[in-house]
Amino acid sequence: MKLKALITGITGQDGSYLAEFLLKKGYEVHGIVRRVALENPDHRLWRIKKIIKKIHLHSGSMESYASIFNIFNRIKPNEFYHLAAQSYVDYSFQDEFSTLSSNISSTHYCLSAIKETGLYTKFYFAGSSEMFGKVKKIPQNENTPFHPRSSYGISKVAGFELTRNYRETYNIHASTGILFNHESERRGFEFVTRKISRSAALIKLKKQKYLELGNLKAKRDWGYAPEYVQAMWLMLQEKKPDDFVVGTGETYSINYFAEKAFETLGLDFQKYLKINPLFFRPAEVDLLVADSTKINKKIGWKAKTKIDKLIEKMILNDFNLLKKEV
């Protein structure tokens, strides 16, 4: 009998890669999506277009406990991956209320559904390196104190604590992956890495004149998303639930990412750069870099794709896609 997995956020970057990964493992894969996504599949389901006939999609709302509970109880999954969130940090400054409300409540609803049904379901919560925020230690590991600098980071700390509380109080197999930045060809267009790769391609094709960015000095630990979903799955294969930091252990500035992206297409980044003060965050997170020793040693997971290869994958993907439109 096939194992069943339920994924929230299945239409996103991580959700789509996780769904593909689990299908290859022989799982029966289910996903919760908004009703509007089913009405406009070309726009909202493009990341899962190739596997849509192999998975089961359920219309539901992450803001409704009844919706989540009913879907969960109907499917009775062996594994529950909660990836859905308002995950764009810059937007969380514009709309703190919905970010906090939806991100925290949805995590609580998922955990409560497991508790109330009494089913033995392993739960994965998608944490974030933004939880560390104004870092107290470099690099950051599972023992580094949290100091979030955005409502998004705060909502992820709350989700982490909820997950730990349900694990300790109700004996639920619940784990958090504190994932550092992980990008891919499926990254959302609002994220700075995709904005850079797409803009470089458009400039090369003479469809755009310049690129507007904010803080070029901010440093991040960037990995390749398909590798990170494997880490999620490995966590739930452990006998005992636990929390793990997941990253490459290397950090690079946004300036480095942009320079390499433009260089890949034979362009000088500085010639096309415009600094826009509006793109600076009210409270910046200056440097994030993972210490993934625990997951390396305990589970055997390690990032493989280096930053330059990641940039190359993203820039060539965008260039080839946009070239077809010219």
N, C-alpha and C positions, 0 to 999 in steps of 0.2 A: 504493500500500500504506500502510495506517495506521501511524502511529508508535505504539509501545507504551510505556506508563508504568506503573511499579510503585510503589505507595505503601504504606509502613508507617504505621500510625496513621490509616488511612483512615476509621475510625469516629469520630474525634475532630473537634473544631471545625475545625482547619485542613485535615485530611485530607478532610473532606466537601466543603468549599468548593473545595479543589484538584481533587478528582475532578470536580465540576460544571464548573469552569473548563476542564479538559482535554477533557472530553466536547464542550464547545462549540467547542474547537479542532480537533475531529475525531480525537482520540486513542482508542486502544483502552486502556481503563483497568483495571488489575488492583490488587487490594489484599490484603494479608496480615492475617488476623484470627484471633483465638483461636477454638478449636473451640467453647468455651462461648458465644461470641457468636452463632454460627450456630444453636445450640440454643435461644437466647432472643432472637430478633431484635427483638421489640417493645421490649425494655428496652435492648438493647445496640447496635442498629443504627438507632435512630430518626433520627439525623442524615442517613443515606443512604437512607432509606425510599423517597423519591421517585425515586431513580436506580438502585435495587438491581437492576432488570432490565436495566439498560444497562451494568453493570460486571461484572467477573469477580472473585469473592472466593475466596481460597485459605486453607484452614485451616493454620495454622502457629504456631510458637513463636519469639518473638524471643530466647529464651534458648537456642535450639538452633542451632548452626552448620549442622548437616546439614539442618535444616528450611529455613532461609533459603537455603542454597546450592541445594538441590533445586528450590525454587520459582523462584528467580532463573534457574537454568540451563534450566528448562522454558519459562519465558516469554521469556527473552532480550530484556529491555526496552531501549529506546533511552535512556530516562531513569528514574532510580531516586531517589525522594524518601523520605528517611528521617526521618519525623516522630514515630514512636512513641517514647515515653519515659514514665517515672514523672515527670510534670511539675508535680506539686503541691508547691511549695517547703516549705510547713509540714509536710507528711507526711515529707519527706526528713529532717527533724530526728528524727522518731520512728523511722524505719527507714533508717538510713544505709547499711546493708549491701546491702539489695536495690536501693536507688536507685543506688548506685555500681556494683554488679555488673551489673544489667540494662541500665542506660543506656550504660555503657562497652562492655560485651561486644557488645551488639546493633549498635553502630556499627562495631566491629571486624569482626564477622561480615559485615555488608553490604559493607564495603570489600574484605574478603578474597575474597568471592564474585566480585566484579568482577575482581580480580587473578588469581585461580586459573582462571577460565574464559577469560580473555584477550579477553573481549568488549569492544567499544567502547560503553560505557554511561556516560552523563553522570550524576554523582552529586550530590545535594543533601543537606547535613546541616543540620538545624534547630538552630542555636545559640540563645543567649538573652542578654538584657541582664543576667541574673543572673551572668554570667561576670565582669562588671565589679565587682559587689559593693561593697566599700568603695572608692568611686571615687577615682582619682588626679587626675582632670581633669573639668571640666564645660564643655561637653557631652562625651559619649563618642563617639569614632570608631574607625576600624580600627587606629589606632596607640596607643590608650589601653591601658595595662597592665591585666591581669586581676588581680583580688583577690577571688575568690568567697567568700561568707560562709555557704554551705550545701553539703551534699553534692550537692544538685542542681546548683548552680553549678559545683562541682568536676567533676562528671561531664560537664557541657557543655564545660568547658575541655579535658578529656581528649578528648572527641569532636572538638573543633575541631583539636587537635594531631594526632590520628590522621588526620583528613581532609587536613590540610596535608601530613603525612608521606607519605601514599599518593599525593598529587598530585605531590610533588617527587621521590619515590623511584621510583615506578612509572609516572609519566607518565599518571595517571588524571585525566580531566576531573572534578575534585571541588571543589565550592564550598560555603562555609558562609554562611548568612544569619544574621547576629546580630540577631535580631528583638526589638524592644522590645515591651512589653505590647500585645497586640491582642485586642480583645474583640468580642462579637457576641451575637445572640440564641441562638446555639448554645453559648455558653460553659458549661463544666461547673459544676454547682451548688456545688462545693466552693470555687470561686474567689471572692474577696471582692467583685468587681464584680457577679457573678451573685447572690451572697448578698444584696447590697444591693438590687438591682433586684427580686428575688423577694420579699424581706421587705417592701419598701415597698408592693408590690402586695397582699400578704397583709394588711398593716396597714390599707390603704385599704379592703379588703373585710371588715375586722373578723374576720379569721381568725388574726391574730397580734397580740400586744400590744406587743412591743418588739423591737429589733435589738441583738444583742451584737457588738461589734467590739473590736479591739485598738488598735494604733498608728494613730491618725488622721493623724499628721503625715507619714508616709511618702509620698514623691512619686514618681509614675511617669509615663512617656510612653505615653499610651494612644491606640491607633489602631483602625481597623475591619478585622477579620480578612479579609473577602473581598478587600480591596485588597492585603493582604500576600501572599496566595498568588500573585497576579500577579507580585510581585517575585521569588518563588521560581522561577517559570517563566522569567522574563526572564534570570535569572542563568545558567540552563542553555542559553540561546540565544546566549550570548557565545562567541566563538571560543576565548578563553583562560579557564580557570577562575580564580576569584578569590573573595575574601571581602568581604561588604558589610554595613554597619550599616543597619538598616531601622527607621525611626521617624518621628514627626511633627515632632520638634524642639521640642515644648512639653511642659511637665511640670505636673501637678496633684496635689494631696494626696488621700488617701482621704476626708478630711473634705469636700473640694469635691465629689467624685463623689457621696457620700451626700447632701449638701445638695441638689444639683441633681436627683438621682433623686426624692427626696421632694417637692421643690418642683414637679416635673412633675405630681404627683398632688394638689397643693394641700395638702401636709402639711409641718409643721415638724419637721425631722429631730431636733432637740435634745430634743423631747418624748418621743421613742421610743427614745433611745439609752441603752445600758448598756455601760460599759467592762468587759471581762473580761480580767484579767491573764493568763489562760491562753492568750489569743490573741496575745500578744506573742512575737515570735521570740527565741530565745536570742542570735542575732546579727543585728541588723537591717541592711537596706540602705536608707539614708535617702533618697537622691535619684538617680534615673536619668533622663537625657534624651539623646536621640540627636542626633548630628551626621551627617545622611544626605547630606552634600554629594557624596560619591563616587558613590553610586547615582543621585542626582539628575542629575549631570553625565555619567556614563559610560553609563548605561542609559536614563535619562529617566523613572525611576519617582519618584513623589512622592505622599505621603499626601494624601487629599482630604477625608475626613470629620473634622470638628472634634469636640472632646470633648462639647460640649452636645448635638449631633445624635446622637452615639453613645449617650449616656445616654438620650436620648429614645427611640431605637429599642429599647433593651433594656428599659426600664421599661414602655413601652406594649405590647411583645410579651408580657411576663410578666403584665401586668394583664389583657390580653385572653384569654390562655390560662387563667388562674386564674378569671376571671369565668365562663367556660363551665362550670367545675366546681362553682360555687356553686349 
